[in-house]
Amino acid sequence: MLVKLAEATSMRRAAAISGVLTLTLGIASIGVHLTLSGQWQSLWHETAVTAIAPEQGYAFTAPTGHPELSAHQRPSPATVLENGAPLGPSNAQHADIRDLGRGRLSFWDQYVYFSSSDLSDPRSNGRRYTIRYPPIDYASASVLYFLTAVSLLCFSTAVSLLYLSTAVRLLHFFATASFAVVARIWFKLLSLTCYWLASLAAFATRSHPVASLALIFAGLVLAIVLWRRGESDRASRDDSAEPPRLRVRVSITAVVFVTAIGIGYLAQLGLSTPIAPDTVSYWATPWDFMHPKPGVLPLRTPEYSLLLVMVQLLGGSGRALLFIHYGMRAIAAAAVAWMLGARSAIAAGVIGGLLALDPVGAAFSVWYLSESVSASGLVLATVLAVTQLSRAGDVKRGWLVGAGILFGLACLVRPTWAALILVVIPAYALATASVSRAAYVALGYAVAAVSLALLNYVRTGLFVIVTTGYYVAFPLFIHHLMDPTNGPASRRIYAELKICHPTLDYSAVVLDNSNEFVHTKLLGCTLTFEGGDRAAAYRLYVRAYREAFFARPFVFTWRIALESTRFLSTTVSYYPAEVASFSQIVNDGICARRGDYPPTLMAFVCPMPPAHETVRAWMSWLGFPLRMLYQPYLYAYHPRLVVYEYIQSESPELAGIAAILFFVFATASARPGYRAMMTASALIIVYTAAATAFGQVTMLRYVAPLSSFFLIITGLFAVTLIEEALEAIRQMRSAMVQAIDPASVANS
């Protein structure tokens, strides 16, 4: 007996020592990880950059004395400071540092390749350059991680031996009664690990696109197989779950609505109420709307112009219009929460909360632009469609026509979504197995489209729904589709440009200089030859764009596909920071000058409230750490969970394809009750990417309206994980209690 007591005491002592050691090493490992990833920089070292030497172009080199900072095997966490401000982006291609400069840098071998922020010579510009780097390297960190794992193993062994009898019963439990629960958890963890490892492997082989995509695709297939392997009985559980009470649904929906209104007010407080040059293209007074001037062009987005007119007729100002913006956003978030609340209070609270707190949507709601209204309308239309398709047999014809009208009103606010009905109608036909039901939806959409076309016809004599204007000129030249051999319209544009700008090389047009080219060179030249007729100039661009497709259809399709993937790789969460910087530039004295915009528009939007600096700084910062919340797939080609600067994927085309694979994985892994909403959201995102690439070019402003749909996909995937974990914990707890003390379970 005394021997057993001594053994137990020594085992407890061993468990206590190993537990303390494990806790200490674990805390140290977390600190090292945060330090190496750059999320905790208080212990970082800083040394002056010396012996700076010119390399090529804008690039300069300097010895670091720290070869462990090299980005040979993984992105380097180190950075260069210019007068205390970090330069970037880091880990840039050396060719970009030489050709573009602007703070780009790269640590390579024992040197740092860098450029100054303004392309000046860092040896003579009078600024102080320092290197900031973590105090520990990856090799030392790996040793610490290994020791932590060994200590954890020792602690687990000591605890297991200390409670051997209980451990034996638990092992018996794991081997018998609870095998299904444990297997389901194990396969889910294996699935997530497989997808994560595939992402890392794809990043490591990004210089070989075919191998990179093959790895991430194989990882996706294996992850889905493993996930499905662990959910053999989930379908019955998913359908039998007790729905939340009506009181709970109403409470969650009300909280979501009020929160969204409050976040809209905070966004207005921090970002003011900025206007953009595009605001002029929507602007119309009631008199101008009803009495158009001769030769006026059709409205590009007649619905938003009609909304502006209605607000003015009711005596409202710009503030009233913005209240409609974030009021519609609140209604859309509440509608999603109400729909999901029919099945799960967790899903309603999580997704409704994400949409209500969405800083990207809130930033849009304070702009005098059409994106906020169109995005909110599309969310409402999607909720109605998913609700109808979930009970297809009970939907009446009038509701189907109403759904079509709602889709028409939502999609036709912006030209990009005008053709989304080509996706909606087949979806209705497939989901309901009825062509007639899909036809009623198409009828409703036609009612909305014809109404807008008649409005344009009455005003301008042209029966058109939406117009693209000169926007097709951007993809025509940026994608280098323009060629005089394409057809007569292309030859005409080429000849006119040669006369207006004999030395112009339009093959050098890229996204960064496209605005200047189209507005100051192309459009001005075409209008000169067309006698100032903008409609004729726009028709010429459309004909040239059509010729480019028919002349080289494979090249055209390939370049549009590449642009679509770049669209999907654009980071949505950066948008609030862009609005904050833009509003600060534009709003400074704009109401006092009043010379840049029509007087009636300035009277409508002025005075603009000053931005609250604290809220503005918070809105600017918030989007960076939330990057993974919107687009987790970006981790595959830029493996950092949190960023605090503008960083885009090094391989945007591969990241775009990874987005589609993530949508497939998330939707296939979600619970059956969530898949319809996730599928609809993914289809809208992919369609918008293709439509934008086809008719415009990728800009953050065009990607940001989809923030709600990105959050729905990520959020419902997270809700699935939460619900699976809670269910597994309940089953494990019940089975463990029974395994450890069967008598208590029998007595109860």
C-alpha positions in Angstrom: 0.0 0.0 0.0 2.8 2.4 0.9 4.6 1.6 -2.3 1.5 2.4 -4.3 1.2 5.7 -2.4 4.8 6.6 -3.1 4.4 5.7 -6.8 1.2 7.9 -7.0 3.0 10.8 -5.3 6.0 10.6 -7.7 3.7 10.3 -10.7 1.8 13.4 -9.5 5.1 15.2 -9.0 6.1 14.2 -12.6 2.8 15.3 -14.0 3.0 18.7 -12.2 6.6 19.3 -13.4 5.8 18.4 -17.0 2.6 20.4 -16.9 4.4 23.6 -15.7 7.2 22.9 -18.3 4.6 22.4 -21.1 2.7 25.5 -20.1 5.9 27.6 -20.1 7.2 26.2 -23.4 3.7 26.6 -24.9 3.5 30.3 -23.9 7.1 30.7 -25.3 6.1 29.0 -28.5 3.1 31.3 -29.0 5.3 34.3 -28.3 7.9 33.2 -30.8 5.3 32.5 -33.4 3.8 35.9 -33.0 7.2 37.5 -33.1 8.3 35.6 -36.2 5.0 36.4 -38.0 5.4 40.1 -37.3 2.2 40.3 -35.2 4.3 41.2 -32.1 7.2 43.4 -32.8 8.1 44.9 -29.4 11.2 42.6 -29.1 12.4 43.1 -32.7 15.9 44.4 -33.3 16.7 47.4 -35.4 20.1 48.2 -37.1 21.2 50.9 -39.4 21.6 50.2 -43.1 25.1 50.9 -44.2 27.3 50.5 -47.3 24.4 51.2 -49.6 25.3 50.5 -53.2 23.3 50.9 -56.5 22.1 47.7 -58.2 19.9 48.3 -61.3 17.2 50.8 -62.0 15.6 52.0 -58.7 17.1 49.1 -56.7 19.9 49.5 -54.2 21.6 46.8 -52.0 23.1 46.8 -48.6 24.6 44.0 -46.5 22.5 42.8 -43.6 24.9 40.4 -41.8 21.9 38.1 -41.2 21.6 35.4 -43.9 18.7 33.9 -41.8 16.6 36.8 -43.0 16.8 35.7 -46.6 13.5 34.9 -48.4 14.9 31.8 -50.2 12.7 29.3 -48.4 9.9 31.4 -47.0 8.8 35.1 -47.1 11.1 37.1 -44.8 9.4 38.9 -41.9 12.0 41.6 -41.8 11.4 45.0 -43.2 13.3 48.3 -44.0 12.3 51.5 -42.2 12.7 54.9 -43.9 12.8 57.6 -41.2 10.9 55.2 -39.0 8.2 54.4 -41.5 8.1 50.8 -43.0 8.7 50.5 -46.7 6.9 47.9 -48.8 5.6 45.7 -50.2 8.2 43.3 -48.7 9.4 40.1 -50.5 8.9 41.8 -53.9 10.3 40.4 -57.1 13.7 41.9 -57.8 12.6 43.0 -61.3 9.7 45.0 -59.7 12.2 46.6 -57.3 14.4 47.7 -60.3 11.6 48.8 -62.6 8.9 50.1 -60.2 10.6 51.0 -56.9 8.3 52.9 -54.6 9.5 51.2 -51.4 9.6 47.6 -52.7 12.2 45.4 -51.0 13.5 41.9 -50.7 15.9 40.2 -48.3 18.1 37.8 -50.3 21.2 35.9 -49.0 23.1 38.4 -46.8 21.8 41.5 -48.6 18.6 43.5 -48.8 17.4 44.8 -52.1 15.3 47.9 -51.6 14.1 51.2 -53.1 13.1 54.5 -51.6 9.5 55.5 -51.3 9.8 58.3 -53.9 12.4 56.8 -56.2 15.2 59.0 -54.9 18.7 57.9 -54.2 18.8 56.6 -50.5 22.5 57.5 -50.3 21.8 61.2 -50.8 18.2 62.0 -50.0 19.0 62.7 -46.3 16.8 60.0 -44.9 17.8 57.4 -42.3 17.3 53.7 -43.3 17.2 50.9 -40.8 16.5 47.2 -40.9 13.9 45.8 -38.4 13.9 42.0 -37.9 12.9 39.4 -35.3 15.4 38.4 -32.6 15.0 34.6 -33.4 15.3 32.6 -36.6 13.1 29.8 -37.8 15.7 27.1 -37.0 15.7 28.1 -33.3 12.0 28.3 -33.3 11.7 24.8 -34.7 13.8 23.5 -31.8 11.4 25.3 -29.3 8.3 23.8 -31.1 9.9 20.3 -30.9 10.6 20.7 -27.2 7.1 21.9 -26.6 5.7 18.8 -28.4 7.9 16.4 -26.4 7.0 18.1 -23.1 3.3 17.9 -24.0 3.7 14.2 -24.7 5.4 13.6 -21.4 2.7 15.5 -19.6 0.0 13.5 -21.3 1.7 10.2 -20.5 2.1 11.2 -16.8 -1.6 12.1 -16.5 -2.7 9.0 -18.3 -0.6 6.7 -15.9 -1.8 8.7 -12.9 -5.4 8.0 -13.8 -4.8 4.6 -15.3 -8.1 3.0 -14.3 -10.1 5.9 -15.8 -7.9 5.9 -18.8 -8.6 2.2 -19.4 -12.3 2.8 -19.3 -11.9 5.8 -21.7 -9.9 3.7 -24.1 -12.6 1.1 -24.0 -15.1 3.9 -24.7 -13.1 5.2 -27.6 -12.8 1.7 -29.0 -16.4 0.8 -28.8 -19.4 3.1 -28.0 -17.9 6.3 -29.1 -16.0 5.2 -32.2 -18.4 6.9 -34.6 -18.1 10.2 -32.7 -14.3 10.1 -32.5 -14.0 9.0 -36.2 -16.2 11.8 -37.3 -14.1 14.4 -35.5 -10.9 12.8 -36.7 -11.9 12.8 -40.3 -13.0 16.5 -40.1 -9.7 17.5 -38.6 -7.9 15.5 -41.2 -9.9 17.2 -43.9 -9.1 20.7 -42.7 -5.4 19.8 -42.2 -5.3 18.3 -45.7 -6.7 21.5 -47.2 -4.3 23.7 -45.3 -1.3 21.5 -46.3 -2.4 21.6 -49.9 -2.5 25.4 -49.7 1.0 25.6 -48.3 2.3 23.2 -51.0 0.6 25.3 -53.7 2.4 28.4 -52.4 5.7 26.6 -52.3 5.4 25.5 -56.0 3.8 28.8 -57.2 6.7 29.3 -59.7 5.3 26.2 -61.5 1.6 27.0 -62.0 0.5 23.6 -63.3 2.0 21.7 -60.4 0.7 24.3 -58.0 -2.9 24.0 -59.2 -2.6 20.2 -59.3 -1.5 20.1 -55.7 -4.3 22.4 -54.4 -6.9 20.5 -56.6 -5.7 17.1 -55.3 -5.8 18.5 -51.7 -9.4 19.8 -52.3 -10.6 16.4 -53.6 -9.0 14.5 -50.7 -10.3 17.1 -48.2 -13.9 16.7 -49.4 -13.6 12.9 -49.4 -12.3 12.9 -45.8 -15.0 15.4 -44.7 -17.7 13.2 -46.3 -16.2 10.2 -44.6 -17.0 11.7 -41.3 -20.6 12.6 -41.8 -22.4 9.4 -42.7 -25.3 10.1 -40.4 -25.4 13.9 -40.6 -28.2 14.2 -43.1 -30.8 12.8 -40.7 -29.5 14.9 -37.8 -29.5 18.0 -40.0 -33.1 17.6 -40.9 -34.3 16.6 -37.4 -32.8 19.5 -35.6 -35.4 21.5 -33.7 -35.8 25.0 -35.2 -35.4 28.0 -32.9 -38.5 29.5 -31.3 -40.2 32.4 -33.0 -39.2 34.8 -30.2 -35.6 33.9 -30.7 -35.8 34.6 -34.5 -37.5 37.9 -33.9 -34.9 39.0 -31.3 -31.9 38.0 -33.4 -33.4 39.8 -36.5 -34.2 42.9 -34.5 -30.7 43.1 -33.0 -29.1 42.6 -36.5 -31.2 45.4 -38.0 -30.4 47.9 -35.2 -26.7 47.0 -35.2 -26.5 47.5 -39.0 -28.1 51.0 -38.7 -25.7 51.9 -35.9 -22.7 50.7 -38.0 -23.9 52.8 -40.9 -24.0 55.8 -38.7 -20.5 55.1 -37.4 -19.3 54.8 -41.0 -20.8 58.2 -41.8 -19.2 59.6 -38.7 -15.7 58.3 -39.6 -15.8 58.6 -43.4 -18.0 61.7 -43.9 -20.2 61.5 -47.0 -17.8 61.4 -50.0 -18.8 61.9 -53.6 -16.8 60.5 -56.6 -16.5 61.6 -60.3 -19.0 58.8 -61.1 -21.6 60.5 -59.0 -22.1 63.0 -61.8 -23.1 60.2 -64.2 -26.1 59.3 -61.9 -27.1 62.8 -61.1 -30.4 64.2 -62.3 -32.8 66.8 -60.9 -36.6 66.2 -61.3 -36.7 68.9 -64.0 -33.8 67.4 -66.0 -35.2 63.9 -65.6 -38.6 64.9 -67.0 -37.3 67.4 -69.6 -34.1 65.9 -71.1 -32.1 68.1 -73.4 -32.0 67.1 -77.1 -29.3 64.5 -77.9 -28.9 63.5 -74.2 -27.5 59.9 -73.8 -29.5 57.2 -72.0 -28.9 56.9 -68.3 -26.2 54.3 -67.5 -28.1 53.3 -64.3 -31.6 54.7 -64.6 -32.8 53.2 -61.3 -30.4 55.0 -59.1 -31.1 58.3 -61.0 -34.8 57.7 -60.4 -34.1 57.2 -56.7 -32.2 60.5 -56.6 -35.2 62.2 -58.2 -37.6 60.7 -55.8 -35.6 61.9 -52.8 -35.5 65.4 -54.2 -39.3 65.4 -54.9 -39.9 64.4 -51.3 -37.8 67.4 -50.1 -34.9 65.2 -48.9 -31.2 66.0 -49.1 -28.1 63.8 -49.5 -28.3 62.7 -45.9 -31.8 61.2 -46.6 -30.4 59.3 -49.6 -27.6 57.9 -47.4 -30.1 56.9 -44.8 -31.8 54.8 -47.5 -28.4 53.3 -48.3 -27.7 51.9 -44.9 -31.4 51.3 -44.2 -31.4 48.9 -47.2 -28.2 47.3 -45.9 -29.8 46.7 -42.5 -32.9 45.2 -44.1 -30.8 42.9 -46.2 -28.8 41.7 -43.2 -32.0 41.2 -41.2 -33.6 39.2 -44.0 -30.6 36.8 -44.1 -30.8 36.4 -40.3 -34.5 35.8 -40.5 -34.1 33.1 -43.2 -31.3 31.3 -41.4 -33.1 31.6 -38.1 -35.7 29.2 -39.4 -33.1 26.5 -39.0 -30.4 27.6 -36.5 -30.1 30.4 -34.0 -26.3 30.1 -34.3 -26.4 30.6 -38.0 -28.8 33.5 -37.8 -26.7 35.2 -35.1 -23.3 34.7 -36.7 -24.2 35.5 -40.3 -26.6 38.3 -39.4 -23.9 39.8 -37.1 -21.2 39.6 -39.7 -23.4 41.3 -42.3 -24.5 44.0 -39.8 -20.9 44.7 -38.7 -19.4 44.4 -42.2 -17.1 47.5 -42.4 -16.9 47.1 -46.2 -20.6 47.3 -46.7 -20.8 50.2 -44.2 -18.1 52.1 -46.1 -20.1 51.7 -49.3 -23.3 52.9 -47.7 -21.9 56.5 -47.1 -20.9 57.0 -50.8 -23.1 58.7 -53.3 -22.8 55.7 -55.6 -25.1 53.0 -56.8 -23.2 50.0 -55.4 -24.7 50.1 -51.9 -28.3 49.9 -53.2 -27.5 47.3 -55.8 -25.6 45.0 -53.4 -28.4 45.2 -50.7 -31.1 44.6 -53.4 -29.2 41.6 -54.7 -28.9 40.1 -51.2 -32.6 40.5 -50.7 -33.3 38.9 -54.1 -31.0 36.0 -53.2 -32.8 35.4 -49.9 -36.1 35.3 -51.6 -34.8 32.9 -54.3 -33.3 30.5 -51.8 -36.4 30.6 -49.7 -38.6 29.8 -52.7 -36.3 27.0 -54.0 -36.2 25.3 -50.6 -40.0 24.8 -50.9 -40.4 24.8 -54.6 -43.7 22.9 -54.6 -45.5 25.5 -52.5 -44.5 28.6 -54.4 -47.3 30.4 -56.2 -47.0 32.1 -59.6 -47.4 35.6 -58.2 -44.5 35.1 -55.9 -42.3 33.8 -58.7 -43.1 36.8 -60.8 -42.4 39.0 -57.8 -39.0 37.3 -57.4 -38.2 38.0 -61.1 -39.2 41.7 -60.6 -37.0 41.9 -57.5 -34.1 40.4 -59.3 -34.6 42.8 -62.2 -34.7 45.9 -59.8 -31.6 44.6 -58.0 -29.5 43.6 -61.0 -30.3 46.5 -63.3 -29.1 49.1 -60.8 -25.6 48.4 -62.2 -24.8 47.2 -65.8 -22.4 44.5 -64.5 -25.3 42.5 -63.0 -27.7 43.0 -65.9 -27.1 39.5 -67.3 -27.2 37.7 -64.0 -30.7 36.5 -64.9 -29.0 34.1 -67.3 -27.7 32.3 -64.2 -30.9 32.7 -62.1 -33.4 31.2 -64.6 -31.5 27.9 -65.1 -31.1 27.7 -61.4 -34.9 28.0 -60.9 -35.5 25.4 -63.7 -33.1 22.9 -62.2 -34.1 23.3 -58.6 -37.8 23.2 -59.2 -37.6 20.7 -62.1 -40.1 23.0 -63.8 -39.6 25.1 -66.9 -42.9 26.9 -66.3 -41.8 28.2 -62.8 -38.6 29.5 -64.3 -40.6 31.2 -67.0 -42.6 33.1 -64.4 -39.4 34.4 -62.9 -38.2 35.4 -66.3 -41.5 37.2 -66.9 -41.0 39.2 -63.7 -37.5 40.2 -64.8 -38.8 41.2 -68.2 -41.3 43.5 -66.6 -38.5 45.3 -64.8 -36.2 45.4 -67.8 -38.9 46.6 -70.2 -40.0 49.3 -67.8 -36.4 50.7 -67.6 -36.0 50.4 -71.4 -39.3 52.4 -71.9 -38.0 55.0 -69.5 -34.9 55.5 -71.6 -37.0 55.5 -74.8 -39.2 58.3 -73.5 -36.3 60.3 -72.4 -33.8 59.8 -75.3 -35.6 57.9 -78.1 -33.4 54.8 -77.6 -34.9 51.6 -76.3 -32.0 50.3 -74.2 -32.0 48.8 -70.7 -28.4 49.8 -69.5 -25.5 51.3 -71.4 -21.8 50.5 -71.1 -20.6 53.8 -72.5 -16.9 54.0 -73.0 -16.1 51.4 -70.3 -15.4 48.7 -72.9 -12.4 50.7 -74.0 -10.6 49.8 -70.8 -10.5 46.0 -71.3 -10.0 46.6 -75.1 -6.7 48.3 -74.5 -5.6 47.0 -71.0 -5.9 43.4 -72.2 -4.1 44.3 -75.5 -7.1 43.1 -77.6 -6.9 46.2 -79.8 -5.4 45.5 -83.3 -6.1 47.3 -86.6 -6.4 44.0 -88.3 -9.5 43.0 -86.2 -12.0 44.9 -88.4 -13.1 48.3 -89.8 -13.9 49.9 -86.4 -10.5 48.9 -85.0 -8.7 50.3 -88.1 -10.6 53.5 -87.7 -9.6 53.9 -84.0 -6.0 53.1 -84.9 -5.9 55.7 -87.8 -7.5 58.4 -85.6 -5.0 57.8 -82.8 -2.1 58.0 -85.2 -3.3 61.4 -86.4 -4.0 62.8 -82.9 -1.0 61.2 -81.2 1.6 60.1 -83.8 4.1 58.8 -81.2 1.5 57.1 -79.0 2.2 53.4 -78.2 -1.2 52.1 -76.9 0.4 48.6 -76.4 1.9 50.2 -73.2 -1.5 50.8 -71.6 -1.9 49.1 -68.3 -4.4 49.4 -65.4 -2.4 52.1 -63.7 -2.3 54.5 -66.7 -5.6 53.4 -68.3 -7.6 56.3 -66.9 -5.3 58.9 -68.3 -5.2 57.2 -71.7 -8.9 56.7 -72.1 -10.0 60.1 -70.8 -7.3 62.4 -72.1 -6.2 60.7 -75.3 -8.6 58.1 -76.7 -11.9 59.8 -75.8 -10.8 63.3 -76.8 -9.4 62.0 -80.1 -12.6 60.0 -81.0 -14.9 62.9 -80.1 -12.9 65.2 -82.4 -13.5 63.0 -85.4 -17.2 62.3 -84.3 -18.0 65.9 -84.0 -18.5 65.7 -80.3 -21.1 63.0 -80.6 -20.5 60.8 -77.5 -23.1 58.2 -78.5 -21.3 57.6 -81.8 -17.9 57.4 -80.0 -19.3 54.8 -77.6 -20.8 52.7 -80.5 -17.4 52.7 -82.2 -15.7 51.3 -79.1 -18.4 48.6 -78.8 -17.9 47.6 -82.4 -14.1 47.4 -82.0 -14.6 45.3 -78.9 -16.9 42.9 -80.8 -14.3 42.7 -83.6 -11.6 41.8 -81.1 -13.7 38.8 -80.0 -14.5 37.5 -83.4 -11.0 38.1 -84.8 -9.2 36.2 -81.9 -11.8 34.4 -79.8 -9.3 32.1 -78.0 -7.0 35.0 -77.1 -10.0 37.1 -76.1 -11.4 34.3 -73.9 -8.0 33.5 -72.3 -7.4 37.1 -71.3 -10.9 37.6 -69.9 -10.4 34.4 -67.9 -7.1 35.7 -66.5 -8.8 39.0 -65.6 -11.6 37.1 -63.8 -9.1 35.3 -61.6 -7.4 38.6 -60.8 -10.8 39.9 -59.7 -11.2 37.0 -57.3 -7.7 37.6 -55.9 -8.4 41.3 -55.0 -8.6 41.8 -51.3 -12.1 43.0 -50.4 -11.3 44.1 -46.8 -9.0 46.9 -47.9 -11.9 49.0 -49.2 -12.7 51.0 -46.0 -9.1 52.3 -45.9 -9.4 53.4 -49.6 -12.7 55.2 -48.8 -11.0 56.9 -45.8 -8.1 58.2 -47.9 -10.3 59.2 -50.8 -12.8 61.1 -48.6 -10.0 62.9 -46.9 -8.6 64.1 -50.2 -11.9 64.9 -51.9 -13.9 66.4 -49.0 -11.3 69.1 -48.1 -13.1 72.3 -49.1 -15.1 70.7 -51.9 -18.3 72.4 -50.8 -16.5 75.7 -50.6 -15.1 75.4 -54.2 -18.2 74.0 -55.8 -16.6 74.3 -59.2 -15.9 70.6 -59.9 -19.5 69.4 -59.9 -22.9 70.6 -61.0 -24.3 73.3 -58.6 -27.5 71.3 -58.1 -25.5 68.3 -57.0 -23.4 70.3 -54.6 -26.6 71.8 -53.1 -27.9 68.3 -52.6 -24.8 66.8 -50.9 -23.5 69.9 -49.0 -22.6 70.5 -46.3 -20.5 67.5 -45.8 -19.8 66.7 -42.1 -16.1 66.6 -41.0 -14.8 63.1 -40.4 -14.2 62.0 -36.8 -10.5 61.2 -36.8 -10.6 58.4 -34.2 -13.5 56.6 -36.0 -11.8 57.2 -39.4 -8.5 55.7 -38.2 -10.4 52.7 -36.8 -12.3 52.2 -40.0 -9.0 52.5 -42.0 -7.2 50.0 -39.8 -10.0 47.4 -39.4 -10.0 46.0 -42.9 -6.5 44.8 -42.8 -6.7 42.2 -39.9 -10.1 41.0 -41.2 -8.7 39.9 -44.6 -9.0 36.1 -43.9 -12.6 36.6 -42.7 -13.7 37.6 -46.1 -11.4 35.5 -48.3 -9.6 32.6 -46.5 -8.4 31.3 -49.8 -5.9 34.2 -50.1 -3.8 32.3 -47.5 -2.8 29.8 -50.2 -0.7 32.3 -52.1 0.1 34.7 -49.3 0.4 32.7 -46.1 -0.2 35.4 -43.5 -3.3 35.4 -41.3 -3.0 39.1 -40.4 -1.6 42.0 -42.4 -1.3 45.7 -41.6 -0.5 47.1 -45.0 -1.7 46.8 -48.6 -0.4 43.4 -49.7 -1.9 41.5 -52.7 -1.2 37.9 -53.7 2.0 37.3 -55.5 0.2 35.0 -57.9 -3.2 36.6 -58.5 -4.2 34.2 -61.3 -3.5 31.2 -59.1 -5.2 32.8 -56.1 -8.3 33.4 -58.2 -8.5 29.7 -59.1 -7.9 28.8 -55.5 -11.0 31.0 -54.7 -13.2 28.8 -56.9 -11.8 25.6 -55.3 -12.4 27.1 -51.8 -16.1 27.8 -52.8 -16.5 24.2 -53.8 -14.8 22.9 -50.7 -16.8 25.1 -48.3 -20.1 24.4 -50.0 -19.5 20.7 -50.1 -18.5 20.6 -46.4 -21.4 22.7 -45.2 -24.6 21.3 -43.7 -27.3 20.6 -46.3 -29.5 23.4 -45.0 -26.8 26.0 -45.8 -25.7 24.8 -49.2 -28.3 26.7 -51.3 -27.3 30.1 -49.9 -23.6 29.3 -50.2 -24.0 28.1 -53.8 -26.0 31.2 -54.7 -23.4 33.4 -53.2 -20.5 31.7 -55.0 -22.4 31.9 -58.3 -22.9 35.6 -57.9 -19.2 36.2 -57.0 -17.9 34.1 -60.0 -20.5 35.7 -62.4 -19.5 39.2 -61.3 -15.8 38.4 -61.8 -16.5 37.2 -65.4 -18.9 40.1 -66.2 -16.5 42.7 -64.8 -13.6 41.2 -66.8 -15.7 41.2 -69.9 -17.0 44.7 -69.8 -14.7 46.6 -67.5 -11.4 46.0 -65.5 -10.7 44.8 -62.0 -10.9 47.6 -59.4 -11.3 47.3 -55.6 -14.5 49.3 -55.9 -16.0 46.7 -58.2 -15.1 43.7 -55.9 -16.1 45.4 -52.6 -19.9 45.3 -53.2 -19.6 41.5 -53.0 -18.5 41.6 -49.3 -21.8 40.3 -48.0 -21.6 37.2 -50.3 -18.0 36.5 -49.2 -19.0 36.7 -45.6 -22.0 34.4 -46.2 -19.7 31.7 -47.6 -17.0 32.0 -45.0 -19.5 32.5 -42.1 -21.7 29.5 -43.0 -18.6 27.3 -43.3 -17.6 28.5 -39.8 -21.1 27.9 -38.5 -20.9 24.3 -39.8 -17.6 23.8 -37.8 -19.1 25.4 -34.7 -22.3 23.3 -34.8 -20.3 20.1 -35.5 -18.0 20.8 -32.6 -20.9 21.5 -30.2 -22.7 18.4 -31.2 -19.5 16.3 -30.9 -18.8 17.8 -27.5 -22.3 16.9 -26.3 -22.0 13.3 -27.5 -18.5 12.9 -26.2 -19.5 14.3 -22.8 -22.5 12.0 -22.5 -20.5 8.9 -23.6 -17.5 9.7 -21.3 -19.7 10.1 -18.3 -21.2 6.7 -19.1 -17.8 5.1 -19.6 -16.2 6.5 -16.4 -19.2 5.9 -14.1 -21.9 3.6 -15.6 -23.7 3.3 -12.3 -24.5 7.0 -12.1 -25.9 7.0 -15.6 -28.0 3.9 -14.8 -29.3 5.5 -11.5 -30.2 8.7 -13.3 
